[in-house]
Protein backbone atom coordinates (compact mmCIF):
# COMPACT_ATOMS: atom_id res chain seq x y z
CA UNK A 1 0.00 0.00 0.00
CA UNK A 2 1.21 3.49 -0.84
CA UNK A 3 1.54 5.90 2.06
CA UNK A 4 1.83 9.63 1.70
CA UNK A 5 0.98 13.13 2.82
CA UNK A 6 -1.31 15.90 1.62
CA UNK A 7 -1.23 19.57 2.51
CA UNK A 8 -3.13 22.74 1.69
CA UNK A 9 -0.11 24.86 2.71
CA UNK A 10 -2.22 26.66 5.30
CA UNK A 11 -1.45 30.19 6.46
CA UNK A 12 -3.82 30.62 9.39
CA UNK A 13 -2.74 32.50 12.50
CA UNK A 14 -0.40 30.54 14.72
CA UNK A 15 -2.59 29.73 17.75
CA UNK A 16 0.37 30.27 20.10
CA UNK A 17 1.77 33.53 18.76
CA UNK A 18 -0.93 34.99 16.52
CA UNK A 19 1.65 35.27 13.72
CA UNK A 20 0.68 34.53 10.13
CA UNK A 21 3.55 33.13 8.12
CA UNK A 22 4.27 34.84 4.79
CA UNK A 23 3.42 33.01 1.54
CA UNK A 24 7.14 32.96 0.70
CA UNK A 25 8.02 31.30 3.99
CA UNK A 26 5.17 28.79 3.75
CA UNK A 27 6.24 27.71 0.28
CA UNK A 28 9.86 27.42 1.46
CA UNK A 29 8.68 25.18 4.30
CA UNK A 30 6.55 23.17 1.87
CA UNK A 31 9.60 22.34 -0.24
CA UNK A 32 11.46 21.18 2.87
CA UNK A 33 8.52 18.95 3.80
CA UNK A 34 8.30 17.34 0.36
CA UNK A 35 12.06 16.79 0.19
CA UNK A 36 12.02 15.08 3.59
CA UNK A 37 9.05 12.91 2.61
CA UNK A 38 11.05 11.76 -0.41
CA UNK A 39 14.16 11.02 1.65
CA UNK A 40 12.32 8.92 4.24
CA UNK A 41 10.71 6.75 1.59
CA UNK A 42 7.11 7.91 1.43
CA UNK A 43 5.27 7.17 -1.78
CA UNK A 44 3.24 10.28 -2.60
CA UNK A 45 2.85 13.95 -1.69
CA UNK A 46 -0.27 15.94 -2.56
CA UNK A 47 -0.72 19.72 -2.66
CA UNK A 48 -4.15 21.35 -2.68
CA UNK A 49 -5.50 24.27 -4.70
CA UNK A 50 -7.18 27.25 -3.01
CA UNK A 51 -7.79 30.86 -3.99
CA UNK A 52 -7.96 32.62 -0.63
CA UNK A 53 -5.46 34.26 1.73
CA UNK A 54 -5.30 31.50 4.33
CA UNK A 55 -3.70 29.03 1.89
CA UNK A 56 -0.42 29.54 0.04
CA UNK A 57 -0.97 27.43 -3.09
CA UNK A 58 -3.31 28.53 -5.86
CA UNK A 59 -1.30 26.76 -8.59
CA UNK A 60 -0.44 23.20 -7.47
CA UNK A 61 1.34 22.32 -10.71
CA UNK A 62 3.85 25.13 -10.15
CA UNK A 63 4.60 23.96 -6.60
CA UNK A 64 4.87 20.36 -7.75
CA UNK A 65 7.22 21.33 -10.57
CA UNK A 66 9.52 22.93 -8.01
CA UNK A 67 9.27 19.77 -5.90
CA UNK A 68 10.04 17.61 -8.94
CA UNK A 69 13.44 19.26 -9.26
CA UNK A 70 14.22 18.54 -5.59
CA UNK A 71 13.03 14.92 -5.29
CA UNK A 72 13.88 11.56 -6.82
CA UNK A 73 11.15 8.97 -6.31
CA UNK A 74 8.07 10.34 -4.54
CA UNK A 75 4.92 10.71 -6.64
CA UNK A 76 3.59 14.25 -6.90
CA UNK A 77 -0.14 14.95 -7.08
CA UNK A 78 -2.59 17.78 -6.75
CA UNK A 79 -4.98 17.38 -3.83
CA UNK A 80 -7.07 18.63 -5.45
CA UNK A 81 -7.13 20.36 -8.83
CA UNK A 82 -10.42 22.27 -8.87
CA UNK A 83 -11.28 21.05 -12.34
CA UNK A 84 -14.72 22.70 -12.46
CA UNK A 85 -13.20 26.19 -12.60
CA UNK A 86 -10.09 25.38 -14.62
CA UNK A 87 -9.51 24.56 -18.28
CA UNK A 88 -8.74 20.87 -18.90
CA UNK A 89 -6.32 21.71 -21.70
CA UNK A 90 -4.19 23.84 -19.37
CA UNK A 91 -4.47 21.26 -16.59
CA UNK A 92 -3.23 18.54 -18.91
CA UNK A 93 -0.38 20.69 -20.24
CA UNK A 94 0.75 21.69 -16.75
CA UNK A 95 0.72 18.19 -15.31
CA UNK A 96 2.30 16.71 -18.43
CA UNK A 97 5.12 19.20 -17.80
CA UNK A 98 5.40 18.12 -14.16
CA UNK A 99 5.46 14.52 -15.36
CA UNK A 100 8.36 15.26 -17.72
CA UNK A 101 10.30 17.19 -15.08
CA UNK A 102 9.81 14.41 -12.52
CA UNK A 103 10.54 11.52 -14.85
CA UNK A 104 7.00 10.14 -14.74
CA UNK A 105 5.84 10.87 -11.17
CA UNK A 106 2.93 13.30 -11.70
CA UNK A 107 -0.73 12.66 -10.93
CA UNK A 108 -3.91 14.72 -11.10
CA UNK A 109 -6.45 14.45 -8.30
CA UNK A 110 -9.49 16.12 -9.82
CA UNK A 111 -12.32 17.45 -7.70
CA UNK A 112 -14.91 20.15 -7.32
CA UNK A 113 -13.19 21.68 -4.28
CA UNK A 114 -14.49 22.38 -0.80
CA UNK A 115 -14.58 26.16 -1.35
CA UNK A 116 -16.24 28.14 -4.15
CA UNK A 117 -13.99 31.23 -4.50
CA UNK A 118 -12.55 29.99 -7.79
CA UNK A 119 -15.90 30.01 -9.60
CA UNK A 120 -16.51 33.79 -9.69
CA UNK A 121 -12.76 34.39 -9.95
CA UNK A 122 -12.63 32.58 -13.29
CA UNK A 123 -16.09 33.54 -14.48
CA UNK A 124 -18.08 30.38 -13.83
CA UNK A 125 -21.65 30.11 -12.55
CA UNK A 126 -22.23 28.02 -9.44
CA UNK A 127 -25.54 26.95 -10.92
CA UNK A 128 -23.48 24.86 -13.35
CA UNK A 129 -21.51 23.26 -10.50
CA UNK A 130 -22.19 19.60 -11.35
CA UNK A 131 -22.29 19.97 -15.13
CA UNK A 132 -18.99 21.88 -15.19
CA UNK A 133 -17.19 19.07 -13.43
CA UNK A 134 -18.72 16.28 -15.51
CA UNK A 135 -18.02 18.05 -18.81
CA UNK A 136 -14.48 19.08 -17.95
CA UNK A 137 -13.63 15.62 -16.64
CA UNK A 138 -14.83 14.17 -19.92
CA UNK A 139 -12.50 16.49 -21.82
CA UNK A 140 -9.53 15.84 -19.52
CA UNK A 141 -9.90 12.09 -20.01
CA UNK A 142 -10.14 12.58 -23.78
CA UNK A 143 -6.93 14.64 -23.79
CA UNK A 144 -4.93 11.91 -22.06
CA UNK A 145 -6.20 9.31 -24.53
CA UNK A 146 -5.48 8.69 -28.22
CA UNK A 147 -4.72 11.76 -30.28
CA UNK A 148 -5.85 13.82 -32.10
CA UNK A 149 -8.87 14.79 -29.99
CA UNK A 150 -12.22 15.94 -31.26
CA UNK A 151 -14.59 16.97 -28.49
CA UNK A 152 -17.63 19.13 -27.89
CA UNK A 153 -19.69 20.16 -24.86
CA UNK A 154 -22.14 22.80 -23.74
CA UNK A 155 -19.98 24.98 -21.48
CA UNK A 156 -16.71 25.16 -23.42
CA UNK A 157 -15.85 25.76 -27.09
CA UNK A 158 -15.33 22.51 -29.03
CA UNK A 159 -12.01 21.05 -30.15
CA UNK A 160 -11.39 19.46 -33.53
CA UNK A 161 -8.42 17.24 -34.37
CA UNK A 162 -6.30 18.72 -31.58
CA UNK A 163 -3.06 17.34 -30.21
CA UNK A 164 -2.05 18.89 -26.88
CA UNK A 165 1.66 19.25 -26.12
CA UNK A 166 3.82 18.29 -24.38
CA UNK A 167 2.91 14.63 -23.99
CA UNK A 168 3.69 13.14 -20.57
CA UNK A 169 6.03 10.28 -19.73
CA UNK A 170 3.15 8.22 -18.34
CA UNK A 171 0.56 6.96 -20.78
CA UNK A 172 -2.05 7.61 -19.61
CA UNK A 173 -1.34 10.39 -17.14
CA UNK A 174 -2.95 9.19 -13.87
CA UNK A 175 -6.20 10.88 -12.89
CA UNK A 176 -7.86 10.26 -9.52
CA UNK A 177 -11.29 11.56 -8.52
CA UNK A 178 -11.43 13.27 -5.13
CA UNK A 179 -14.66 12.54 -3.26
CA UNK A 180 -15.90 13.85 0.06
CA UNK A 181 -18.93 11.61 0.47
CA UNK A 182 -21.12 11.97 -2.62
CA UNK A 183 -22.64 8.67 -3.81
CA UNK A 184 -23.08 10.13 -7.31
CA UNK A 185 -19.35 10.93 -7.49
CA UNK A 186 -18.42 7.42 -6.40
CA UNK A 187 -20.70 5.89 -9.02
CA UNK A 188 -19.37 8.21 -11.76
CA UNK A 189 -15.76 7.27 -10.94
CA UNK A 190 -16.62 3.59 -10.92
CA UNK A 191 -18.42 3.73 -14.28
CA UNK A 192 -15.39 5.52 -15.76
CA UNK A 193 -12.99 3.06 -14.15
CA UNK A 194 -11.19 5.84 -12.29
CA UNK A 195 -9.51 5.54 -8.90
CA UNK A 196 -11.01 7.51 -6.02
CA UNK A 197 -9.39 9.48 -3.20
CA UNK A 198 -11.97 9.44 -0.41
CA UNK A 199 -11.61 12.19 2.19
CA UNK A 200 -12.79 11.15 5.65
CA UNK A 201 -12.50 14.31 7.73
CA UNK A 202 -15.28 13.79 10.25
CA UNK A 203 -17.74 11.29 11.60
CA UNK A 204 -17.07 7.58 11.81
CA UNK A 205 -15.08 5.87 9.02
CA UNK A 206 -17.38 2.85 9.11
CA UNK A 207 -20.19 4.86 7.54
CA UNK A 208 -18.11 5.36 4.37
CA UNK A 209 -17.94 1.62 3.64
CA UNK A 210 -21.17 1.64 1.54
CA UNK A 211 -19.71 4.42 -0.61
CA UNK A 212 -16.64 2.34 -1.38
CA UNK A 213 -18.87 -0.60 -2.24
CA UNK A 214 -20.83 1.66 -4.62
CA UNK A 215 -17.59 2.60 -6.40
CA UNK A 216 -16.50 -1.00 -6.84
CA UNK A 217 -19.96 -2.23 -7.85
CA UNK A 218 -20.35 0.55 -10.44
CA UNK A 219 -17.02 -0.42 -12.01
CA UNK A 220 -17.97 -4.08 -12.07
CA UNK A 221 -21.34 -3.37 -13.70
CA UNK A 222 -19.59 -1.21 -16.31
CA UNK A 223 -17.28 -4.13 -17.12
CA UNK A 224 -14.19 -2.45 -15.72
CA UNK A 225 -11.51 -3.79 -13.36
CA UNK A 226 -11.83 -2.73 -9.74
CA UNK A 227 -10.30 0.78 -9.54
CA UNK A 228 -7.82 1.76 -6.85
CA UNK A 229 -8.94 3.51 -3.67
CA UNK A 230 -7.09 6.06 -1.55
CA UNK A 231 -8.29 7.14 1.89
CA UNK A 232 -7.33 10.59 3.15
CA UNK A 233 -7.77 11.70 6.78
CA UNK A 234 -6.60 14.45 9.07
CA UNK A 235 -4.04 13.35 11.60
CA UNK A 236 -0.64 13.73 13.17
CA UNK A 237 2.20 11.61 14.53
CA UNK A 238 4.70 12.46 17.23
CA UNK A 239 6.97 10.50 19.55
CA UNK A 240 4.11 10.23 22.05
CA UNK A 241 0.36 10.63 21.84
CA UNK A 242 0.55 13.59 24.21
CA UNK A 243 3.04 15.37 21.97
CA UNK A 244 0.84 14.71 18.94
CA UNK A 245 -2.16 16.30 20.64
CA UNK A 246 -0.09 19.25 21.86
CA UNK A 247 1.27 19.94 18.36
CA UNK A 248 -1.93 19.35 16.41
CA UNK A 249 -4.98 20.33 18.46
CA UNK A 250 -4.52 24.14 18.75
CA UNK A 251 -4.11 24.66 15.01
CA UNK A 252 -6.77 22.09 14.16
CA UNK A 253 -9.28 23.79 16.45
CA UNK A 254 -8.41 27.19 14.94
CA UNK A 255 -8.79 26.00 11.35
CA UNK A 256 -11.98 24.00 11.86
CA UNK A 257 -13.56 26.79 13.91
CA UNK A 258 -12.73 29.31 11.19
CA UNK A 259 -14.37 27.13 8.55
CA UNK A 260 -17.26 26.62 10.93
CA UNK A 261 -17.82 30.35 11.22
CA UNK A 262 -18.03 30.59 7.43
CA UNK A 263 -20.49 27.71 7.17
CA UNK A 264 -22.61 28.21 10.25
CA UNK A 265 -21.10 25.45 12.39
CA UNK A 266 -20.30 25.84 16.09
CA UNK A 267 -16.64 26.17 17.14
CA UNK A 268 -14.56 23.02 17.57
CA UNK A 269 -14.40 21.85 21.19
CA UNK A 270 -11.86 19.68 22.96
CA UNK A 271 -14.58 17.13 23.63
CA UNK A 272 -15.28 16.83 19.92
CA UNK A 273 -11.59 16.51 19.18
CA UNK A 274 -11.13 13.76 21.77
CA UNK A 275 -14.09 11.86 20.31
CA UNK A 276 -12.58 12.13 16.83
CA UNK A 277 -9.22 10.76 17.99
CA UNK A 278 -10.73 7.92 19.99
CA UNK A 279 -10.60 4.40 18.50
CA UNK A 280 -13.02 4.30 15.60
CA UNK A 281 -12.92 8.07 15.06
CA UNK A 282 -11.83 9.88 11.91
CA UNK A 283 -8.53 11.32 13.20
CA UNK A 284 -5.38 9.23 12.71
CA UNK A 285 -3.32 10.73 15.50
CA UNK A 286 -0.89 9.70 18.20
CA UNK A 287 2.39 7.89 18.63
CA UNK A 288 3.79 5.86 15.72
CA UNK A 289 2.17 2.72 17.14
CA UNK A 290 -1.18 4.52 17.52
CA UNK A 291 -1.04 5.67 13.91
CA UNK A 292 0.00 2.23 12.65
CA UNK A 293 -3.01 0.66 14.38
CA UNK A 294 -5.43 3.26 13.01
CA UNK A 295 -4.19 2.90 9.42
CA UNK A 296 -4.45 -0.88 9.64
CA UNK A 297 -8.02 -0.54 10.91
CA UNK A 298 -8.85 1.65 7.92
CA UNK A 299 -7.32 -0.98 5.67
CA UNK A 300 -9.48 -3.63 7.33
CA UNK A 301 -12.54 -1.50 6.53
CA UNK A 302 -11.74 -0.42 2.99
CA UNK A 303 -8.90 -2.53 1.58
CA UNK A 304 -7.48 0.66 0.06
CA UNK A 305 -4.33 0.81 -2.03
CA UNK A 306 -3.22 4.21 -0.71
CA UNK A 307 -3.43 6.12 2.56
CA UNK A 308 -2.79 9.89 2.77
CA UNK A 309 -2.49 11.85 6.01
CA UNK A 310 -3.13 15.60 6.19
CA UNK A 311 -0.68 16.72 8.89
CA UNK A 312 -0.82 20.51 8.73
CA UNK A 313 -4.47 21.42 9.28
CA UNK A 314 -3.96 25.05 10.15
CA UNK A 315 -0.54 26.39 11.09
CA UNK A 316 1.28 23.55 12.83
CA UNK A 317 4.84 24.24 13.98
CA UNK A 318 7.13 23.48 11.03
CA UNK A 319 9.66 21.54 13.12
CA UNK A 320 6.84 19.39 14.51
CA UNK A 321 5.62 18.71 10.96
CA UNK A 322 9.13 17.68 9.89
CA UNK A 323 9.36 15.32 12.86
CA UNK A 324 5.94 13.91 11.98
CA UNK A 325 7.05 13.27 8.39
CA UNK A 326 10.21 11.57 9.64
CA UNK A 327 8.26 9.29 11.98
CA UNK A 328 5.65 8.56 9.34
CA UNK A 329 8.28 7.56 6.81
CA UNK A 330 10.72 5.67 9.03
CA UNK A 331 8.45 4.01 11.60
CA UNK A 332 4.82 4.04 10.49
CA UNK A 333 5.10 3.30 6.76
CA UNK A 334 7.49 0.30 7.03
CA UNK A 335 5.39 -1.32 9.75
CA UNK A 336 2.13 -0.82 7.84
CA UNK A 337 3.61 -2.18 4.60
CA UNK A 338 5.08 -5.20 6.38
CA UNK A 339 1.83 -6.08 8.14
CA UNK A 340 -0.30 -5.71 5.02
CA UNK A 341 2.16 -7.82 3.03
CA UNK A 342 2.00 -10.47 5.78
CA UNK A 343 -1.80 -10.49 5.71
CA UNK A 344 -1.91 -10.71 1.92
CA UNK A 345 0.57 -13.60 1.90
CA UNK A 346 -1.46 -15.43 4.54
CA UNK A 347 -4.65 -14.84 2.56
CA UNK A 348 -3.04 -16.11 -0.67
CA UNK A 349 -1.86 -19.26 1.10
Secondary structure as GFF3:
##gff-version 3
##sequence-region A 1 349
A	DSSP	beta_strand	2	7	.	.	.	ID=ss1
A	DSSP	alpha_helix	23	39	.	.	.	ID=ss2
A	DSSP	beta_strand	44	47	.	.	.	ID=ss3
A	DSSP	alpha_helix	60	68	.	.	.	ID=ss4
A	DSSP	beta_strand	75	78	.	.	.	ID=ss5
A	DSSP	beta_strand	81	82	.	.	.	ID=ss6
A	DSSP	three_ten_helix	83	85	.	.	.	ID=ss7
A	DSSP	alpha_helix	88	102	.	.	.	ID=ss8
A	DSSP	beta_strand	106	111	.	.	.	ID=ss9
A	DSSP	alpha_helix	117	121	.	.	.	ID=ss10
A	DSSP	three_ten_helix	126	128	.	.	.	ID=ss11
A	DSSP	alpha_helix	129	143	.	.	.	ID=ss12
A	DSSP	beta_strand	149	151	.	.	.	ID=ss13
A	DSSP	beta_strand	159	162	.	.	.	ID=ss14
A	DSSP	beta_strand	174	179	.	.	.	ID=ss15
A	DSSP	alpha_helix	183	192	.	.	.	ID=ss16
A	DSSP	beta_strand	195	200	.	.	.	ID=ss17
A	DSSP	three_ten_helix	205	208	.	.	.	ID=ss18
A	DSSP	alpha_helix	209	221	.	.	.	ID=ss19
A	DSSP	beta_strand	229	237	.	.	.	ID=ss20
A	DSSP	alpha_helix	241	263	.	.	.	ID=ss21
A	DSSP	alpha_helix	270	277	.	.	.	ID=ss22
A	DSSP	beta_strand	284	286	.	.	.	ID=ss23
A	DSSP	alpha_helix	288	302	.	.	.	ID=ss24
A	DSSP	beta_strand	306	310	.	.	.	ID=ss25
A	DSSP	alpha_helix	318	327	.	.	.	ID=ss26
A	DSSP	pi_helix	328	332	.	.	.	ID=ss27
A	DSSP	alpha_helix	333	348	.	.	.	ID=ss28
###
